[in-house]
Amino acid sequence: MNLMEATIFAILISNPDPSAAGFGCRLTNDPKEALCSNDLVVKEFADGTLEFGGKVRVSKNRRRDLIFSNGIKAYFDSFGWLRFSNGYAVRRFEGNTFHVVPPQGEQQVCRYTAPDKITRCTPG
């Protein structure tokens, strides 16, 4: 998981309505920091731990499951979806395209572009 992929998780922990138009994140001049359109800052630390908004940290346990400091847990199911304990699901599709399925509401398609260093999510 790299920082731009992790910005997609920012949707899951910071935005009660992930279908809100125009959600996006971009890398700053610091390659270990991204700024999202809702003013959320995502940071990556040397040990691979990520921090969202200076509040929520996420790390991997020995089984490579994601553990969030706010109690959310995530695991990969047998179909390749990353399932979150709060009802969301994320799956990488071709290249840098991800599908985000909220517990209720419309599926999102998220893409990040390496040259522009931007992640954008739109209704899918």
HUSUL-V512370 format. One record per residue. RES is the residue in one small letter. OMEGA is omega as a letter, one per 30 degrees, with the letter a starting at -180 (999 if undefined). D_FIRST is the distance of its C-alpha to the first C-alpha in Angstrom with 1 decimal. Layout:
[[RES;OMEGA;D_FIRST] [RES;OMEGA;D_FIRST]]
This chain:
[[m;l;0.0] [n;a;3.8] [l;a;6.8] [m;l;8.2] [e;a;6.1] [a;l;6.6] [t;l;10.1] [i;l;10.7] [f;l;10.6] [a;l;13.3] [i;a;15.5] [l;a;15.5] [i;a;16.6] [s;a;18.7] [n;a;20.6] [p;l;23.2] [d;a;23.8] [p;l;20.7] [s;l;23.2] [a;a;24.4] [a;l;24.8] [g;l;23.1] [f;l;20.0] [g;l;17.7] [c;l;15.7] [r;l;16.0] [l;l;15.0] [t;l;18.0] [n;l;19.8] [d;a;17.6] [p;l;14.3] [k;a;12.7] [e;l;14.2] [a;l;14.2] [l;a;17.3] [c;a;17.6] [s;l;20.9] [n;l;21.8] [d;l;21.7] [l;l;18.6] [v;l;17.0] [v;a;13.3] [k;l;12.9] [e;a;10.6] [f;a;12.7] [a;a;13.4] [d;l;12.6] [g;l;8.9] [t;l;10.4] [l;l;10.1] [e;a;13.4] [f;l;14.7] [g;a;18.3] [g;a;19.2] [k;a;19.6] [v;l;16.7] [r;l;14.3] [v;l;11.4] [s;l;10.5] [k;l;10.1] [n;a;13.5] [r;l;15.0] [r;l;14.4] [r;l;10.6] [d;l;11.7] [l;l;10.5] [i;a;13.5] [f;a;14.5] [s;l;17.5] [n;l;19.4] [g;l;19.6] [i;l;17.2] [k;l;15.5] [a;l;13.2] [y;l;13.4] [f;l;13.1] [d;a;16.6] [s;l;18.5] [f;l;18.1] [g;l;14.3] [w;l;14.1] [l;a;11.9] [r;a;15.1] [f;a;15.5] [s;l;18.7] [n;l;20.0] [g;l;20.4] [y;l;17.5] [a;l;15.6] [v;l;12.7] [r;l;12.4] [r;l;11.1] [f;a;14.3] [e;l;15.5] [g;a;13.7] [n;a;11.9] [t;l;13.7] [f;l;12.7] [h;l;15.4] [v;l;15.7] [v;l;18.7] [p;l;20.3] [p;l;22.8] [q;l;25.6] [g;a;25.8] [e;l;24.6] [q;l;21.4] [q;l;19.2] [v;a;17.7] [c;l;14.9] [r;l;14.4] [y;a;12.9] [t;a;15.0] [a;a;14.2] [p;a;17.9] [d;a;18.4] [k;a;15.1] [i;l;15.6] [t;l;14.1] [r;l;16.9] [c;a;17.6] [t;l;21.0] [p;a;23.0] [g;999;22.5]]
